[in-house]
Each structure stands twice: as structure tokens, then as C-alpha cells.
């Protein structure tokens, strides 16, 4: 059974949202931080490519855009 995009509900999903939801877990072996991501299922049409190998759902892409606009001088 194919799963559909959680944004449009029409196309089969091919990507997951890479937006970092949070972190704080540090591995005890090598002290690397583990970050959880949104992982909303998206088709190529709905995914917003921010930079190489980073796709966000439209909601998180807008959030990033808003944050960047607030930091401009």
C-alpha cells in the first residue's frame, strides 16, 4: 500500500521534512547530539528545498523564512 503526501494528499510521498524539532540527547559513547526531525511525508511537488539535501514541509519552510526576516538588519 502506497502512502500519500501529508500536504496535498494526492501524490505518493518521496521525502520527509528535515526541520529539526528538538535535540538534547547526547550519546554517551562519542558525545554526539541526536536531533529529531519533523518527518512529515511529502511529494516532490510539496517539498520546499531550502539548500542541498534539505527539504521542508511548507509550514516549516514558512517558519524558517519568518525567522530569517526577523534577523535581517
PyMOL Python script that loads the backbone (N, CA, C, O; Angstrom):
from pymol import cmd

cmd.read_pdbstr("""\
ATOM      1  N   UNK A   1       0.834  -1.191   0.000  1.00  0.00           N
ATOM      2  CA  UNK A   1       0.000   0.000   0.000  1.00  0.00           C
ATOM      3  C   UNK A   1       0.878   1.253   0.000  1.00  0.00           C
ATOM      4  O   UNK A   1       1.766   1.399   0.840  1.00  0.00           O
ATOM      5  N   UNK A   2       0.627   2.134  -0.928  1.00  0.00           N
ATOM      6  CA  UNK A   2       1.405   3.375  -1.024  1.00  0.00           C
ATOM      7  C   UNK A   2       0.858   4.412  -0.053  1.00  0.00           C
ATOM      8  O   UNK A   2      -0.348   4.515   0.170  1.00  0.00           O
ATOM      9  N   UNK A   3       1.781   5.172   0.514  1.00  0.00           N
ATOM     10  CA  UNK A   3       1.365   6.253   1.404  1.00  0.00           C
ATOM     11  C   UNK A   3       1.427   7.569   0.642  1.00  0.00           C
ATOM     12  O   UNK A   3       2.323   7.788  -0.172  1.00  0.00           O
ATOM     13  N   UNK A   4       0.480   8.422   0.913  1.00  0.00           N
ATOM     14  CA  UNK A   4       0.374   9.689   0.195  1.00  0.00           C
ATOM     15  C   UNK A   4       1.003  10.846   0.980  1.00  0.00           C
ATOM     16  O   UNK A   4       1.217  10.778   2.190  1.00  0.00           O
ATOM     17  N   UNK A   5       1.281  11.886   0.239  1.00  0.00           N
ATOM     18  CA  UNK A   5       1.815  13.134   0.780  1.00  0.00           C
ATOM     19  C   UNK A   5       0.857  13.667   1.845  1.00  0.00           C
ATOM     20  O   UNK A   5      -0.355  13.699   1.637  1.00  0.00           O
ATOM     21  N   UNK A   6       1.403  14.082   2.975  1.00  0.00           N
ATOM     22  CA  UNK A   6       0.584  14.631   4.058  1.00  0.00           C
ATOM     23  C   UNK A   6       0.224  16.097   3.824  1.00  0.00           C
ATOM     24  O   UNK A   6      -0.537  16.675   4.600  1.00  0.00           O
ATOM     25  N   UNK A   7       0.759  16.703   2.769  1.00  0.00           N
ATOM     26  CA  UNK A   7       0.450  18.097   2.454  1.00  0.00           C
ATOM     27  C   UNK A   7      -0.713  18.155   1.463  1.00  0.00           C
ATOM     28  O   UNK A   7      -1.744  18.767   1.746  1.00  0.00           O
ATOM     29  N   UNK A   8      -0.546  17.517   0.304  1.00  0.00           N
ATOM     30  CA  UNK A   8      -1.591  17.576  -0.728  1.00  0.00           C
ATOM     31  C   UNK A   8      -2.538  16.386  -0.676  1.00  0.00           C
ATOM     32  O   UNK A   8      -3.682  16.489  -1.118  1.00  0.00           O
ATOM     33  N   UNK A   9      -2.082  15.263  -0.145  1.00  0.00           N
ATOM     34  CA  UNK A   9      -2.901  14.067  -0.068  1.00  0.00           C
ATOM     35  C   UNK A   9      -3.127  13.369  -1.395  1.00  0.00           C
ATOM     36  O   UNK A   9      -3.913  12.426  -1.473  1.00  0.00           O
ATOM     37  N   UNK A  10      -2.451  13.819  -2.436  1.00  0.00           N
ATOM     38  CA  UNK A  10      -2.685  13.267  -3.771  1.00  0.00           C
ATOM     39  C   UNK A  10      -1.558  12.371  -4.266  1.00  0.00           C
ATOM     40  O   UNK A  10      -1.806  11.256  -4.724  1.00  0.00           O
ATOM     41  N   UNK A  11      -0.332  12.847  -4.176  1.00  0.00           N
ATOM     42  CA  UNK A  11       0.818  12.122  -4.717  1.00  0.00           C
ATOM     43  C   UNK A  11       1.403  11.182  -3.664  1.00  0.00           C
ATOM     44  O   UNK A  11       1.195  11.358  -2.463  1.00  0.00           O
ATOM     45  N   UNK A  12       2.136  10.186  -4.144  1.00  0.00           N
ATOM     46  CA  UNK A  12       2.862   9.309  -3.244  1.00  0.00           C
ATOM     47  C   UNK A  12       4.019  10.105  -2.626  1.00  0.00           C
ATOM     48  O   UNK A  12       4.665  10.886  -3.325  1.00  0.00           O
ATOM     49  N   UNK A  13       4.285   9.924  -1.354  1.00  0.00           N
ATOM     50  CA  UNK A  13       5.370  10.690  -0.739  1.00  0.00           C
ATOM     51  C   UNK A  13       6.718  10.113  -1.135  1.00  0.00           C
ATOM     52  O   UNK A  13       6.879   8.903  -1.296  1.00  0.00           O
ATOM     53  N   UNK A  14       7.683  11.017  -1.288  1.00  0.00           N
ATOM     54  CA  UNK A  14       9.041  10.613  -1.652  1.00  0.00           C
ATOM     55  C   UNK A  14      10.076  11.194  -0.695  1.00  0.00           C
ATOM     56  O   UNK A  14      11.240  10.795  -0.717  1.00  0.00           O
ATOM     57  N   UNK A  15       9.651  12.138   0.146  1.00  0.00           N
ATOM     58  CA  UNK A  15      10.589  12.812   1.038  1.00  0.00           C
ATOM     59  C   UNK A  15       9.965  13.045   2.406  1.00  0.00           C
ATOM     60  O   UNK A  15       8.746  13.003   2.573  1.00  0.00           O
ATOM     61  N   UNK A  16      10.828  13.292   3.372  1.00  0.00           N
ATOM     62  CA  UNK A  16      10.398  13.623   4.730  1.00  0.00           C
ATOM     63  C   UNK A  16      10.920  15.012   5.076  1.00  0.00           C
ATOM     64  O   UNK A  16      12.008  15.396   4.648  1.00  0.00           O
ATOM     65  N   UNK A  17      10.152  15.755   5.843  1.00  0.00           N
ATOM     66  CA  UNK A  17      10.578  17.088   6.270  1.00  0.00           C
ATOM     67  C   UNK A  17      11.800  16.986   7.183  1.00  0.00           C
ATOM     68  O   UNK A  17      11.814  16.210   8.138  1.00  0.00           O
ATOM     69  N   UNK A  18      12.818  17.780   6.874  1.00  0.00           N
ATOM     70  CA  UNK A  18      14.081  17.757   7.618  1.00  0.00           C
ATOM     71  C   UNK A  18      14.156  18.790   8.742  1.00  0.00           C
ATOM     72  O   UNK A  18      15.218  18.961   9.340  1.00  0.00           O
ATOM     73  N   UNK A  19      13.055  19.481   9.043  1.00  0.00           N
ATOM     74  CA  UNK A  19      13.073  20.518  10.064  1.00  0.00           C
ATOM     75  C   UNK A  19      13.378  19.907  11.427  1.00  0.00           C
ATOM     76  O   UNK A  19      12.733  18.940  11.834  1.00  0.00           O
ATOM     77  N   UNK A  20      14.352  20.463  12.128  1.00  0.00           N
ATOM     78  CA  UNK A  20      14.753  19.958  13.440  1.00  0.00           C
ATOM     79  C   UNK A  20      13.739  20.385  14.499  1.00  0.00           C
ATOM     80  O   UNK A  20      13.562  21.576  14.759  1.00  0.00           O
ATOM     81  N   UNK A  21      13.078  19.405  15.102  1.00  0.00           N
ATOM     82  CA  UNK A  21      12.104  19.672  16.161  1.00  0.00           C
ATOM     83  C   UNK A  21      12.759  19.917  17.502  1.00  0.00           C
ATOM     84  O   UNK A  21      12.268  20.704  18.311  1.00  0.00           O
ATOM     85  N   UNK A  22      13.832  19.262  17.726  1.00  0.00           N
ATOM     86  CA  UNK A  22      14.490  19.411  19.016  1.00  0.00           C
ATOM     87  C   UNK A  22      15.703  18.518  19.093  1.00  0.00           C
ATOM     88  O   UNK A  22      15.949  17.689  18.216  1.00  0.00           O
ATOM     89  N   UNK A  23      16.430  18.695  20.123  1.00  0.00           N
ATOM     90  CA  UNK A  23      17.613  17.877  20.341  1.00  0.00           C
ATOM     91  C   UNK A  23      17.878  17.846  21.834  1.00  0.00           C
ATOM     92  O   UNK A  23      17.002  18.170  22.636  1.00  0.00           O
ATOM     93  N   UNK A  24      19.038  17.472  22.189  1.00  0.00           N
ATOM     94  CA  UNK A  24      19.381  17.441  23.593  1.00  0.00           C
ATOM     95  C   UNK A  24      19.839  16.084  24.061  1.00  0.00           C
ATOM     96  O   UNK A  24      20.370  15.950  25.164  1.00  0.00           O
ATOM     97  N   UNK A  25      19.640  15.069  23.232  1.00  0.00           N
ATOM     98  CA  UNK A  25      20.121  13.753  23.602  1.00  0.00           C
ATOM     99  C   UNK A  25      21.570  13.646  23.150  1.00  0.00           C
ATOM    100  O   UNK A  25      21.877  13.820  21.971  1.00  0.00           O
ATOM    101  N   UNK A  26      22.437  13.366  24.077  1.00  0.00           N
ATOM    102  CA  UNK A  26      23.863  13.231  23.782  1.00  0.00           C
ATOM    103  C   UNK A  26      24.242  11.772  23.993  1.00  0.00           C
ATOM    104  O   UNK A  26      23.971  11.206  25.052  1.00  0.00           O
ATOM    105  N   UNK A  27      24.863  11.167  22.999  1.00  0.00           N
ATOM    106  CA  UNK A  27      25.274   9.778  23.149  1.00  0.00           C
ATOM    107  C   UNK A  27      26.430   9.690  24.132  1.00  0.00           C
ATOM    108  O   UNK A  27      27.305  10.555  24.158  1.00  0.00           O
ATOM    109  N   UNK A  28      26.425   8.645  24.933  1.00  0.00           N
ATOM    110  CA  UNK A  28      27.457   8.501  25.958  1.00  0.00           C
ATOM    111  C   UNK A  28      28.771   7.984  25.404  1.00  0.00           C
ATOM    112  O   UNK A  28      29.811   8.137  26.044  1.00  0.00           O
ATOM    113  N   UNK A  29      28.745   7.375  24.230  1.00  0.00           N
ATOM    114  CA  UNK A  29      29.962   6.796  23.673  1.00  0.00           C
ATOM    115  C   UNK A  29      30.837   7.863  23.026  1.00  0.00           C
ATOM    116  O   UNK A  29      32.016   7.982  23.357  1.00  0.00           O
ATOM    117  N   UNK A  30      30.266   8.641  22.100  1.00  0.00           N
ATOM    118  CA  UNK A  30      31.084   9.603  21.370  1.00  0.00           C
ATOM    119  C   UNK A  30      30.587  11.042  21.532  1.00  0.00           C
ATOM    120  O   UNK A  30      31.064  11.939  20.838  1.00  0.00           O
ATOM    121  N   UNK A  31      29.653  11.264  22.423  1.00  0.00           N
ATOM    122  CA  UNK A  31      29.133  12.587  22.756  1.00  0.00           C
ATOM    123  C   UNK A  31      28.577  13.344  21.559  1.00  0.00           C
ATOM    124  O   UNK A  31      28.747  14.558  21.452  1.00  0.00           O
ATOM    125  N   UNK A  32      27.909  12.621  20.653  1.00  0.00           N
ATOM    126  CA  UNK A  32      27.244  13.249  19.520  1.00  0.00           C
ATOM    127  C   UNK A  32      25.812  13.587  19.913  1.00  0.00           C
ATOM    128  O   UNK A  32      25.150  12.845  20.639  1.00  0.00           O
ATOM    129  N   UNK A  33      25.355  14.732  19.409  1.00  0.00           N
ATOM    130  CA  UNK A  33      23.991  15.147  19.682  1.00  0.00           C
ATOM    131  C   UNK A  33      23.048  14.525  18.657  1.00  0.00           C
ATOM    132  O   UNK A  33      23.323  14.550  17.458  1.00  0.00           O
ATOM    133  N   UNK A  34      21.951  13.976  19.127  1.00  0.00           N
ATOM    134  CA  UNK A  34      20.954  13.381  18.246  1.00  0.00           C
ATOM    135  C   UNK A  34      19.785  14.350  18.118  1.00  0.00           C
ATOM    136  O   UNK A  34      19.253  14.824  19.122  1.00  0.00           O
ATOM    137  N   UNK A  35      19.390  14.642  16.895  1.00  0.00           N
ATOM    138  CA  UNK A  35      18.328  15.606  16.643  1.00  0.00           C
ATOM    139  C   UNK A  35      17.131  14.903  16.022  1.00  0.00           C
ATOM    140  O   UNK A  35      17.284  14.111  15.092  1.00  0.00           O
ATOM    141  N   UNK A  36      15.937  15.194  16.536  1.00  0.00           N
ATOM    142  CA  UNK A  36      14.732  14.651  15.909  1.00  0.00           C
ATOM    143  C   UNK A  36      14.227  15.652  14.877  1.00  0.00           C
ATOM    144  O   UNK A  36      14.406  16.860  15.031  1.00  0.00           O
ATOM    145  N   UNK A  37      13.599  15.142  13.830  1.00  0.00           N
ATOM    146  CA  UNK A  37      13.092  15.997  12.764  1.00  0.00           C
ATOM    147  C   UNK A  37      11.593  15.801  12.603  1.00  0.00           C
ATOM    148  O   UNK A  37      11.030  14.827  13.102  1.00  0.00           O
ATOM    149  N   UNK A  38      10.951  16.729  11.906  1.00  0.00           N
ATOM    150  CA  UNK A  38       9.510  16.716  11.677  1.00  0.00           C
ATOM    151  C   UNK A  38       9.064  15.412  11.002  1.00  0.00           C
ATOM    152  O   UNK A  38       8.126  14.761  11.462  1.00  0.00           O
ATOM    153  N   UNK A  39       9.733  15.042   9.923  1.00  0.00           N
ATOM    154  CA  UNK A  39       9.444  13.814   9.172  1.00  0.00           C
ATOM    155  C   UNK A  39       8.057  13.764   8.538  1.00  0.00           C
ATOM    156  O   UNK A  39       7.547  12.677   8.265  1.00  0.00           O
ATOM    157  N   UNK A  40       7.436  14.925   8.297  1.00  0.00           N
ATOM    158  CA  UNK A  40       6.159  14.923   7.577  1.00  0.00           C
ATOM    159  C   UNK A  40       6.405  14.364   6.183  1.00  0.00           C
ATOM    160  O   UNK A  40       7.366  14.750   5.517  1.00  0.00           O
ATOM    161  N   UNK A  41       5.542  13.457   5.739  1.00  0.00           N
ATOM    162  CA  UNK A  41       5.686  12.815   4.433  1.00  0.00           C
ATOM    163  C   UNK A  41       5.213  13.776   3.345  1.00  0.00           C
ATOM    164  O   UNK A  41       4.113  14.324   3.417  1.00  0.00           O
ATOM    165  N   UNK A  42       6.082  13.975   2.317  1.00  0.00           N
ATOM    166  CA  UNK A  42       5.778  14.941   1.254  1.00  0.00           C
ATOM    167  C   UNK A  42       6.141  14.373  -0.109  1.00  0.00           C
ATOM    168  O   UNK A  42       7.056  13.559  -0.238  1.00  0.00           O
ATOM    169  N   UNK A  43       5.404  14.819  -1.125  1.00  0.00           N
ATOM    170  CA  UNK A  43       5.770  14.518  -2.510  1.00  0.00           C
ATOM    171  C   UNK A  43       6.774  15.586  -2.963  1.00  0.00           C
ATOM    172  O   UNK A  43       6.971  16.584  -2.270  1.00  0.00           O
ATOM    173  N   UNK A  44       7.394  15.382  -4.097  1.00  0.00           N
ATOM    174  CA  UNK A  44       8.379  16.350  -4.609  1.00  0.00           C
ATOM    175  C   UNK A  44       7.759  17.721  -4.865  1.00  0.00           C
ATOM    176  O   UNK A  44       8.415  18.746  -4.682  1.00  0.00           O
ATOM    177  N   UNK A  45       6.508  17.738  -5.285  1.00  0.00           N
ATOM    178  CA  UNK A  45       5.826  18.992  -5.596  1.00  0.00           C
ATOM    179  C   UNK A  45       5.604  19.850  -4.344  1.00  0.00           C
ATOM    180  O   UNK A  45       5.696  21.076  -4.409  1.00  0.00           O
ATOM    181  N   UNK A  46       5.318  19.218  -3.227  1.00  0.00           N
ATOM    182  CA  UNK A  46       5.008  19.961  -1.991  1.00  0.00           C
ATOM    183  C   UNK A  46       6.240  20.287  -1.151  1.00  0.00           C
ATOM    184  O   UNK A  46       6.215  21.229  -0.358  1.00  0.00           O
ATOM    185  N   UNK A  47       7.315  19.519  -1.315  1.00  0.00           N
ATOM    186  CA  UNK A  47       8.531  19.749  -0.534  1.00  0.00           C
ATOM    187  C   UNK A  47       9.190  21.055  -0.958  1.00  0.00           C
ATOM    188  O   UNK A  47       9.276  21.360  -2.147  1.00  0.00           O
ATOM    189  N   UNK A  48       9.654  21.822   0.022  1.00  0.00           N
ATOM    190  CA  UNK A  48      10.335  23.084  -0.245  1.00  0.00           C
ATOM    191  C   UNK A  48      11.825  22.850  -0.015  1.00  0.00           C
ATOM    192  O   UNK A  48      12.254  22.571   1.105  1.00  0.00           O
ATOM    193  N   UNK A  49      12.606  22.968  -1.084  1.00  0.00           N
ATOM    194  CA  UNK A  49      14.049  22.753  -0.997  1.00  0.00           C
ATOM    195  C   UNK A  49      14.709  24.041  -0.521  1.00  0.00           C
ATOM    196  O   UNK A  49      14.651  25.063  -1.205  1.00  0.00           O
ATOM    197  N   UNK A  50      15.332  23.991   0.643  1.00  0.00           N
ATOM    198  CA  UNK A  50      15.966  25.174   1.219  1.00  0.00           C
ATOM    199  C   UNK A  50      17.431  25.265   0.782  1.00  0.00           C
ATOM    200  O   UNK A  50      17.894  26.333   0.383  1.00  0.00           O
ATOM    201  N   UNK A  51      18.140  24.171   0.854  1.00  0.00           N
ATOM    202  CA  UNK A  51      19.518  24.063   0.387  1.00  0.00           C
ATOM    203  C   UNK A  51      19.762  22.604   0.049  1.00  0.00           C
ATOM    204  O   UNK A  51      18.864  21.780   0.226  1.00  0.00           O
ATOM    205  N   UNK A  52      20.924  22.266  -0.421  1.00  0.00           N
ATOM    206  CA  UNK A  52      21.215  20.901  -0.868  1.00  0.00           C
ATOM    207  C   UNK A  52      20.842  19.870   0.189  1.00  0.00           C
ATOM    208  O   UNK A  52      21.241  19.974   1.349  1.00  0.00           O
ATOM    209  N   UNK A  53      20.080  18.889  -0.227  1.00  0.00           N
ATOM    210  CA  UNK A  53      19.675  17.776   0.641  1.00  0.00           C
ATOM    211  C   UNK A  53      18.886  18.207   1.870  1.00  0.00           C
ATOM    212  O   UNK A  53      18.967  17.566   2.918  1.00  0.00           O
ATOM    213  N   UNK A  54      18.133  19.279   1.750  1.00  0.00           N
ATOM    214  CA  UNK A  54      17.294  19.729   2.866  1.00  0.00           C
ATOM    215  C   UNK A  54      15.936  20.172   2.336  1.00  0.00           C
ATOM    216  O   UNK A  54      15.812  21.233   1.723  1.00  0.00           O
ATOM    217  N   UNK A  55      14.931  19.357   2.576  1.00  0.00           N
ATOM    218  CA  UNK A  55      13.573  19.683   2.161  1.00  0.00           C
ATOM    219  C   UNK A  55      12.711  19.878   3.404  1.00  0.00           C
ATOM    220  O   UNK A  55      12.806  19.125   4.373  1.00  0.00           O
ATOM    221  N   UNK A  56      11.875  20.898   3.351  1.00  0.00           N
ATOM    222  CA  UNK A  56      10.972  21.179   4.460  1.00  0.00           C
ATOM    223  C   UNK A  56       9.531  21.141   3.988  1.00  0.00           C
ATOM    224  O   UNK A  56       9.245  21.380   2.815  1.00  0.00           O
ATOM    225  N   UNK A  57       8.626  20.838   4.907  1.00  0.00           N
ATOM    226  CA  UNK A  57       7.211  20.945   4.593  1.00  0.00           C
ATOM    227  C   UNK A  57       6.896  22.442   4.478  1.00  0.00           C
ATOM    228  O   UNK A  57       7.625  23.260   5.040  1.00  0.00           O
ATOM    229  N   UNK A  58       5.840  22.813   3.772  1.00  0.00           N
ATOM    230  CA  UNK A  58       5.532  24.232   3.587  1.00  0.00           C
ATOM    231  C   UNK A  58       5.401  25.008   4.902  1.00  0.00           C
ATOM    232  O   UNK A  58       5.809  26.167   4.981  1.00  0.00           O
ATOM    233  N   UNK A  59       4.843  24.383   5.919  1.00  0.00           N
ATOM    234  CA  UNK A  59       4.681  25.047   7.226  1.00  0.00           C
ATOM    235  C   UNK A  59       6.035  25.418   7.836  1.00  0.00           C
ATOM    236  O   UNK A  59       6.225  26.546   8.290  1.00  0.00           O
ATOM    237  N   UNK A  60       6.963  24.478   7.845  1.00  0.00           N
ATOM    238  CA  UNK A  60       8.276  24.755   8.426  1.00  0.00           C
ATOM    239  C   UNK A  60       9.113  25.656   7.530  1.00  0.00           C
ATOM    240  O   UNK A  60       9.936  26.421   8.033  1.00  0.00           O
ATOM    241  N   UNK A  61       8.925  25.586   6.211  1.00  0.00           N
ATOM    242  CA  UNK A  61       9.625  26.495   5.306  1.00  0.00           C
ATOM    243  C   UNK A  61       9.209  27.932   5.591  1.00  0.00           C
ATOM    244  O   UNK A  61      10.046  28.835   5.592  1.00  0.00           O
ATOM    245  N   UNK A  62       7.926  28.145   5.833  1.00  0.00           N
ATOM    246  CA  UNK A  62       7.437  29.489   6.161  1.00  0.00           C
ATOM    247  C   UNK A  62       7.997  29.955   7.502  1.00  0.00           C
ATOM    248  O   UNK A  62       8.350  31.123   7.664  1.00  0.00           O
ATOM    249  N   UNK A  63       8.074  29.045   8.449  1.00  0.00           N
ATOM    250  CA  UNK A  63       8.641  29.373   9.766  1.00  0.00           C
ATOM    251  C   UNK A  63      10.102  29.818   9.636  1.00  0.00           C
ATOM    252  O   UNK A  63      10.512  30.795  10.262  1.00  0.00           O
ATOM    253  N   UNK A  64      10.879  29.102   8.828  1.00  0.00           N
ATOM    254  CA  UNK A  64      12.283  29.464   8.609  1.00  0.00           C
ATOM    255  C   UNK A  64      12.360  30.824   7.924  1.00  0.00           C
ATOM    256  O   UNK A  64      13.170  31.667   8.310  1.00  0.00           O
ATOM    257  N   UNK A  65      11.530  31.042   6.920  1.00  0.00           N
ATOM    258  CA  UNK A  65      11.509  32.321   6.214  1.00  0.00           C
ATOM    259  C   UNK A  65      11.203  33.466   7.182  1.00  0.00           C
ATOM    260  O   UNK A  65      11.856  34.508   7.135  1.00  0.00           O
ATOM    261  N   UNK A  66      10.220  33.276   8.051  1.00  0.00           N
ATOM    262  CA  UNK A  66       9.867  34.307   9.037  1.00  0.00           C
ATOM    263  C   UNK A  66      11.024  34.592   9.992  1.00  0.00           C
ATOM    264  O   UNK A  66      11.292  35.750  10.313  1.00  0.00           O
ATOM    265  N   UNK A  67      11.703  33.555  10.443  1.00  0.00           N
ATOM    266  CA  UNK A  67      12.837  33.732  11.346  1.00  0.00           C
ATOM    267  C   UNK A  67      13.970  34.499  10.653  1.00  0.00           C
ATOM    268  O   UNK A  67      14.601  35.367  11.255  1.00  0.00           O
ATOM    269  N   UNK A  68      14.215  34.168   9.388  1.00  0.00           N
ATOM    270  CA  UNK A  68      15.277  34.864   8.650  1.00  0.00           C
ATOM    271  C   UNK A  68      14.924  36.335   8.445  1.00  0.00           C
ATOM    272  O   UNK A  68      15.807  37.189   8.527  1.00  0.00           O
ATOM    273  N   UNK A  69      13.668  36.648   8.183  1.00  0.00           N
ATOM    274  CA  UNK A  69      13.241  38.039   8.005  1.00  0.00           C
ATOM    275  C   UNK A  69      13.394  38.837   9.294  1.00  0.00           C
ATOM    276  O   UNK A  69      13.729  40.021   9.253  1.00  0.00           O
ATOM    277  N   UNK A  70      13.152  38.205  10.429  1.00  0.00           N
ATOM    278  CA  UNK A  70      13.284  38.911  11.721  1.00  0.00           C
ATOM    279  C   UNK A  70      14.737  39.204  12.061  1.00  0.00           C
ATOM    280  O   UNK A  70      15.016  40.127  12.826  1.00  0.00           O
ATOM    281  N   UNK A  71      15.673  38.429  11.503  1.00  0.00           N
ATOM    282  CA  UNK A  71      17.085  38.618  11.844  1.00  0.00           C
ATOM    283  C   UNK A  71      17.792  39.599  10.914  1.00  0.00           C
ATOM    284  O   UNK A  71      18.940  39.965  11.166  1.00  0.00           O
ATOM    285  N   UNK A  72      17.127  40.030   9.844  1.00  0.00           N
ATOM    286  CA  UNK A  72      17.750  40.975   8.932  1.00  0.00           C
ATOM    287  C   UNK A  72      17.891  42.344   9.600  1.00  0.00           C
ATOM    288  O   UNK A  72      17.016  42.778  10.349  1.00  0.00           O
ATOM    289  N   UNK A  73      18.988  42.998   9.317  1.00  0.00           N
ATOM    290  CA  UNK A  73      19.250  44.321   9.894  1.00  0.00           C
ATOM    291  C   UNK A  73      18.906  45.392   8.881  1.00  0.00           C
ATOM    292  O   UNK A  73      19.053  46.580   9.165  1.00  0.00           O
TER     293      UNK A  73
END
""", "prot")
cmd.dss("prot")
cmd.show_as("cartoon", "prot")
cmd.util.cbc("prot")
cmd.orient("prot")
